[in-house]
Amino acid sequence: MSLEGPGGASLDPEQAENFEDMEKQFAVKVVQHMSTYWSILERTRGSKLRLTKLDDDIYDHFKRDFPDFDPKETIDEDKMKSKEGKEKWREFMTAYEKTVDDYNFGAMLRSNPKFEYGEKETIFAMRMQFYAIEIARNRAGLNDWIYEREHPGEESTKT
């Protein structure tokens, strides 16, 4: 297996001497992304948030390709990571290969929108899975509780 390293140079993970350092850097980047997203949700209602310039396209595509996905429900990680699930997600994600930076980079995803990030409530996903699911949750107002908890004096958007 060959990967692209700095400057587009070919990188063979089997030959990389500092692979452990690379894994640590990867983990740091994933945790930073998770923390940044949570901070944004504390300052902005998810229902008012845009994660990318392509949110509308991603959301429409996600609804088309995953019509049975319910953003309120807990994600079935086994189903998502099954052979069929991986195939379906790979096909979905590949559509963004040239338009979304780091589309296939790892991200932490809450398995259920009712909970904060935590060891048992978080799954490892690809960036496009994160975008698709979190855009759906935000459109449904399922992440607004995070903002409302931080700003208890403000009126809720719920009717």
Order of alpha helices (4+ residues) and beta strands (2+ residues): beta-beta-alpha-alpha-alpha-alpha-beta-beta-alpha-alpha
